[in-house]
Amino acid sequence: MAVNIRGRHFLTLLDYSPEEIRYLLDLAKQFKNMKRNGVPHRYLENKNIVLLFEKTSTRTRCSFEVAGRDLGMGVTYLDPGSSQMGKKESIADTARVLGRMYDGIEYRGYDQKIVEELAAYAGVPVWNGLTDQFHPTQMLADLLTLEEKFGRLKGLHFTYMGDARNNMGNSLMIACAKMGIHFTACAPKELFPAAELVEKARKIAEENGCTVRLTEDVDEGARDADAIYTDIWVSMGEPDEVWETRIRLLKKYQVNAEVMKKAKSTAIFMHCLPSFHDTRTTIGAQIAEKFGITEMEVTDEVFESRQSVVFDEAENRMHTIKAVIYATLC
C-alpha cells in the first residue's frame, strides 16, 4: 500500500509507523542524489513556510532554509525576539495567524506541549525542530546515516551514552525501536529515560524484533556496538549550575578511544552536534577553566577519527528535512 502523509504533523516518531519512516528515508535518499547531481527539484513553488525559533541553532535553521529554497519555497525565519508568541499573543492565536499565511510551520523550542498546541490550531502541517522531550528531524538524519554506513538498519546494535532522559535519549530509543535496531542506553540510573517511555519503547521494539536495554556499566553498554552515540552533557536552556553535577555523573561515560575499542571494529561514532571535544568554544574554555577538563562527552581523538560520522549526520539533516517538508505538503 502506498504511503501518503500529506497534511500530517511531524512532532515525534511515536506518531509514525516503520513503513512511514522508511518512506521518508527513501525520499531523503532521492533528494540527496538530486542535490549532489545538480538536478533541480523546485516542486513546491508558490508555497511558504515559517520557522519559529525559541532556541537558536545552526543545523536546524540552515537545513530548513536550504531545504525549503531548494524546493522553490519562500522561507521566513522568526528568532526569539521577532515573534509575540507566548508574550503578547497566545500560542493558539499565533498558530491561527501563521496558518492563514503559511503552508507549514516549524517550531524549535522548549516544552513538547507548545509544538502540540501549535499543531492543534495551525490548520497546516507543523514540524518539530526540537523540544525538550523529542528531536524527530535529527532522528531521520541519524537513521539515514546508519543505513548509509551499514547498508541496513534492522538488527544493528546501537548504544547511547550520556544523559539518556534528554530529548536525544528519548528520541533515539523510539527511533531504534521503530526500525528494528537493538538500543542500549548507557547512563547513571539518575539519568535513565522515564519508565513510562521505556515501557512504550519496549512494546514497539518487541513488534519490530529488537530490544531496549538500560545499563550503568560502560563495558556492557559499549560491547559489540555497531554505533556509539553521545550528546552534550547539559542541554540548551538548562542553568549553568547543572554543569558540576553532570560532569560528576557523566565523566565515566565519556566516549574515548578505550570505549570505542570495546565496540565492534567496524563501529562508528555519532553525535548530533554541537560538541565539546576541545576548548575552542566559549563554553568549552569556561568549563576547562572552572572544572579542569578539556574534553567532555567525547575526546577530540574520537571526534576527529575515521570512525566519526558526525558531519555526515549534519548534512543528512538537510536531505531528511526536505523529505519531511515535501511529503507533508505535496
PLY file of the C-alpha trace (Angstrom):
ply
format ascii 1.0
element vertex 330
property float x
property float y
property float z
element edge 329
property int vertex1
property int vertex2
end_header
0.00 0.00 0.00
1.38 3.44 -0.95
2.33 5.75 1.91
0.62 9.15 1.99
1.38 11.57 4.84
0.15 14.75 3.16
-1.22 17.18 5.74
0.34 15.33 8.70
2.26 17.00 11.50
5.78 15.78 12.33
6.04 16.07 16.12
7.56 12.77 17.29
8.37 9.42 15.68
5.85 7.87 18.08
3.24 9.14 15.60
4.82 7.37 12.62
4.86 3.73 11.59
8.05 1.95 10.47
6.65 1.97 6.92
6.14 5.74 7.03
9.64 6.30 8.42
11.02 4.06 5.66
9.16 6.15 3.08
10.74 9.36 4.43
14.22 7.82 4.43
13.86 6.60 0.84
12.55 10.01 -0.22
15.52 11.68 1.51
17.89 9.44 -0.47
16.26 10.58 -3.71
16.59 14.24 -2.74
20.21 13.71 -1.71
21.02 12.22 -5.10
19.29 15.12 -6.85
21.14 17.69 -4.76
24.52 16.08 -5.37
23.91 15.71 -9.10
22.63 19.24 -9.55
19.13 18.14 -10.53
16.57 20.92 -9.86
13.64 19.92 -7.65
11.59 23.07 -7.12
8.42 21.06 -6.62
6.79 23.39 -4.08
6.96 26.77 -5.81
4.42 29.34 -4.57
4.34 27.72 -1.13
5.74 29.39 2.00
6.94 28.14 5.38
7.82 29.90 8.63
10.50 28.84 11.12
9.75 29.69 14.76
12.92 29.51 16.84
12.82 29.97 20.61
16.15 28.11 20.80
18.91 29.07 18.39
20.51 26.54 16.06
22.98 26.18 13.21
22.00 22.86 11.63
18.22 23.05 12.12
17.86 26.57 10.75
20.19 26.04 7.79
18.65 22.66 6.96
15.10 24.03 6.87
16.11 27.16 4.95
18.13 25.34 2.29
15.57 22.52 2.02
12.73 24.98 1.59
14.53 27.07 -1.01
15.69 24.00 -2.94
12.02 23.05 -3.16
11.22 26.51 -4.52
9.53 27.83 -1.38
9.57 31.14 0.42
11.10 30.82 3.91
10.60 33.22 6.85
12.77 32.92 9.96
11.49 34.31 13.28
14.01 34.37 16.14
13.02 34.68 19.83
12.81 38.47 19.59
10.82 38.60 16.34
7.57 37.00 17.45
4.95 37.82 20.09
4.18 34.12 20.64
3.63 33.42 24.31
4.25 37.06 25.28
1.60 39.38 23.85
-0.11 36.65 21.86
-1.10 33.14 22.88
0.35 30.10 21.16
-3.09 29.22 19.82
-3.60 32.70 18.33
-0.10 32.71 16.83
-0.80 29.32 15.23
-4.07 30.53 13.71
-2.46 33.68 12.30
0.53 31.89 10.81
-1.65 29.09 9.47
-3.52 31.66 7.37
-0.28 32.96 5.83
1.98 29.90 5.56
1.70 26.37 4.22
3.82 24.88 7.02
5.27 25.86 10.40
8.50 24.68 12.03
8.99 25.11 15.78
12.23 24.76 17.77
11.99 25.48 21.46
11.03 24.17 24.83
8.11 22.04 26.02
6.60 19.46 23.66
3.19 20.83 24.64
3.99 24.05 22.75
4.56 22.35 19.41
1.49 20.19 20.04
-0.63 23.29 20.69
0.68 24.90 17.52
-0.31 21.76 15.63
-3.77 21.74 17.20
-4.60 25.25 15.99
-2.49 25.95 12.88
-4.55 24.15 10.25
-1.32 23.40 8.33
1.48 20.87 8.96
3.70 21.67 11.96
7.23 20.23 12.21
9.17 19.75 15.44
12.71 21.10 15.03
13.47 20.24 18.68
11.73 20.35 22.04
12.94 19.38 25.49
11.35 15.94 25.02
11.88 14.99 21.36
14.04 15.75 18.31
12.44 13.81 15.41
14.14 15.54 12.47
17.54 14.61 13.92
16.36 11.00 14.13
15.74 10.75 10.41
19.23 12.11 9.72
20.75 9.59 12.13
18.82 6.68 10.65
19.83 7.68 7.12
23.48 7.90 8.22
23.35 4.47 9.85
21.86 2.93 6.73
24.46 4.58 4.50
27.28 3.18 6.64
25.94 -0.35 7.19
23.56 -0.92 4.30
20.74 -1.78 6.68
19.04 -0.79 9.94
17.32 -3.91 11.24
19.49 -5.93 13.61
22.13 -3.26 14.27
23.28 -2.70 17.86
23.16 0.95 18.91
24.41 2.46 22.18
23.64 5.94 23.50
25.94 7.18 26.29
25.18 10.16 28.49
22.00 11.81 29.71
19.55 9.19 28.47
16.42 11.08 29.60
17.01 14.13 27.41
15.40 14.72 24.01
18.14 12.76 22.22
17.99 9.76 24.56
14.20 9.66 24.30
14.13 10.06 20.54
16.90 7.59 19.73
15.25 4.93 21.87
11.97 5.33 19.95
13.66 5.57 16.53
15.63 2.37 17.12
12.58 0.51 18.42
10.56 1.54 15.36
13.23 0.40 12.90
14.30 -2.89 14.47
17.61 -1.65 15.95
18.74 -3.04 19.31
19.02 0.01 21.60
21.12 0.39 24.75
21.03 3.44 27.00
24.29 3.55 28.96
23.95 6.08 31.75
23.80 6.53 35.52
20.44 5.44 36.94
19.58 9.05 37.78
19.66 9.82 34.06
17.73 6.81 32.72
14.74 7.61 30.47
11.32 7.86 32.10
9.93 4.42 32.95
6.68 5.06 31.04
8.55 5.89 27.83
10.85 2.87 28.26
7.83 0.59 28.60
6.30 2.10 25.46
9.60 1.71 23.55
9.94 -1.92 24.63
6.48 -2.73 23.31
7.34 -1.11 19.98
10.70 -2.93 19.90
9.02 -6.29 20.51
6.78 -5.67 17.49
9.84 -4.98 15.35
12.13 -7.79 16.52
14.60 -5.79 18.61
15.32 -4.89 22.23
15.63 -1.88 24.54
18.20 -2.18 27.31
19.32 0.15 30.13
22.69 -0.24 31.84
25.02 1.72 34.09
28.02 -0.38 33.01
30.18 1.19 30.29
31.82 -2.12 29.34
28.44 -3.78 28.91
27.00 -0.78 27.08
29.80 -0.49 24.54
30.41 -4.20 23.96
29.79 -5.25 20.34
28.02 -1.99 19.45
27.76 -1.05 15.78
27.32 2.62 16.70
28.09 4.64 19.81
26.27 7.94 20.14
26.60 10.75 22.67
25.39 14.31 23.20
26.45 17.32 25.26
26.01 16.83 28.99
23.95 19.97 29.62
21.15 20.75 27.20
20.31 24.18 25.83
18.24 26.19 28.29
19.46 24.38 31.42
21.13 26.54 34.10
24.94 26.81 34.31
24.99 25.34 37.81
23.96 21.97 36.35
27.46 21.52 34.85
29.14 20.44 38.08
26.55 17.74 38.78
26.53 16.44 35.20
30.32 16.29 34.99
30.40 14.27 38.20
27.68 11.91 36.98
28.80 11.51 33.37
32.59 11.71 33.39
32.97 7.94 33.22
30.55 7.84 30.25
32.82 9.96 28.07
33.28 8.36 24.64
37.03 7.88 24.27
39.34 5.51 22.40
39.04 2.85 25.11
35.25 2.90 24.87
35.36 2.63 21.07
37.70 -0.38 21.34
35.01 -2.24 23.28
32.63 -1.84 20.32
32.89 -3.73 17.03
35.93 -2.99 14.89
33.55 -1.55 12.29
31.73 0.67 14.80
31.01 4.31 14.07
30.83 7.31 16.39
27.78 9.60 16.19
26.85 12.98 17.69
24.07 15.46 16.84
26.35 18.48 17.43
27.45 20.91 18.75
30.13 19.03 20.68
32.54 19.95 23.45
35.51 17.88 22.30
38.09 20.66 22.83
38.37 24.17 24.28
37.85 26.11 21.05
34.41 27.33 22.13
33.47 29.92 24.75
31.70 27.34 26.92
34.45 24.75 26.41
37.08 27.22 27.57
34.97 28.26 30.57
34.39 24.65 31.63
38.11 23.88 31.28
39.00 26.84 33.48
36.35 26.08 36.09
36.48 22.27 36.26
39.87 21.39 34.75
38.56 19.20 31.90
39.38 20.00 28.28
37.15 17.34 26.67
33.68 16.42 27.81
31.22 13.95 26.26
33.75 12.82 23.62
37.50 13.14 23.26
38.96 15.06 20.35
40.73 11.85 19.28
37.41 10.05 18.71
35.62 13.09 17.32
38.27 13.54 14.63
38.78 9.82 13.99
37.87 7.84 10.87
35.07 6.23 12.90
33.35 9.60 13.35
30.40 10.30 11.04
29.20 13.48 12.73
29.41 15.66 9.63
27.58 13.08 7.53
24.77 13.32 10.07
24.83 17.11 9.87
24.49 17.08 6.08
21.73 14.49 6.26
19.62 16.87 8.34
19.06 18.87 5.14
18.05 15.89 2.99
15.73 14.32 5.55
14.07 17.63 6.46
13.48 18.21 2.75
11.73 14.85 2.64
9.50 15.76 5.60
8.53 19.13 4.09
7.77 17.64 0.69
5.89 14.60 1.96
3.63 16.57 4.30
2.89 19.39 1.84
2.68 17.65 -1.52
0 1
1 2
2 3
3 4
4 5
5 6
6 7
7 8
8 9
9 10
10 11
11 12
12 13
13 14
14 15
15 16
16 17
17 18
18 19
19 20
20 21
21 22
22 23
23 24
24 25
25 26
26 27
27 28
28 29
29 30
30 31
31 32
32 33
33 34
34 35
35 36
36 37
37 38
38 39
39 40
40 41
41 42
42 43
43 44
44 45
45 46
46 47
47 48
48 49
49 50
50 51
51 52
52 53
53 54
54 55
55 56
56 57
57 58
58 59
59 60
60 61
61 62
62 63
63 64
64 65
65 66
66 67
67 68
68 69
69 70
70 71
71 72
72 73
73 74
74 75
75 76
76 77
77 78
78 79
79 80
80 81
81 82
82 83
83 84
84 85
85 86
86 87
87 88
88 89
89 90
90 91
91 92
92 93
93 94
94 95
95 96
96 97
97 98
98 99
99 100
100 101
101 102
102 103
103 104
104 105
105 106
106 107
107 108
108 109
109 110
110 111
111 112
112 113
113 114
114 115
115 116
116 117
117 118
118 119
119 120
120 121
121 122
122 123
123 124
124 125
125 126
126 127
127 128
128 129
129 130
130 131
131 132
132 133
133 134
134 135
135 136
136 137
137 138
138 139
139 140
140 141
141 142
142 143
143 144
144 145
145 146
146 147
147 148
148 149
149 150
150 151
151 152
152 153
153 154
154 155
155 156
156 157
157 158
158 159
159 160
160 161
161 162
162 163
163 164
164 165
165 166
166 167
167 168
168 169
169 170
170 171
171 172
172 173
173 174
174 175
175 176
176 177
177 178
178 179
179 180
180 181
181 182
182 183
183 184
184 185
185 186
186 187
187 188
188 189
189 190
190 191
191 192
192 193
193 194
194 195
195 196
196 197
197 198
198 199
199 200
200 201
201 202
202 203
203 204
204 205
205 206
206 207
207 208
208 209
209 210
210 211
211 212
212 213
213 214
214 215
215 216
216 217
217 218
218 219
219 220
220 221
221 222
222 223
223 224
224 225
225 226
226 227
227 228
228 229
229 230
230 231
231 232
232 233
233 234
234 235
235 236
236 237
237 238
238 239
239 240
240 241
241 242
242 243
243 244
244 245
245 246
246 247
247 248
248 249
249 250
250 251
251 252
252 253
253 254
254 255
255 256
256 257
257 258
258 259
259 260
260 261
261 262
262 263
263 264
264 265
265 266
266 267
267 268
268 269
269 270
270 271
271 272
272 273
273 274
274 275
275 276
276 277
277 278
278 279
279 280
280 281
281 282
282 283
283 284
284 285
285 286
286 287
287 288
288 289
289 290
290 291
291 292
292 293
293 294
294 295
295 296
296 297
297 298
298 299
299 300
300 301
301 302
302 303
303 304
304 305
305 306
306 307
307 308
308 309
309 310
310 311
311 312
312 313
313 314
314 315
315 316
316 317
317 318
318 319
319 320
320 321
321 322
322 323
323 324
324 325
325 326
326 327
327 328
328 329
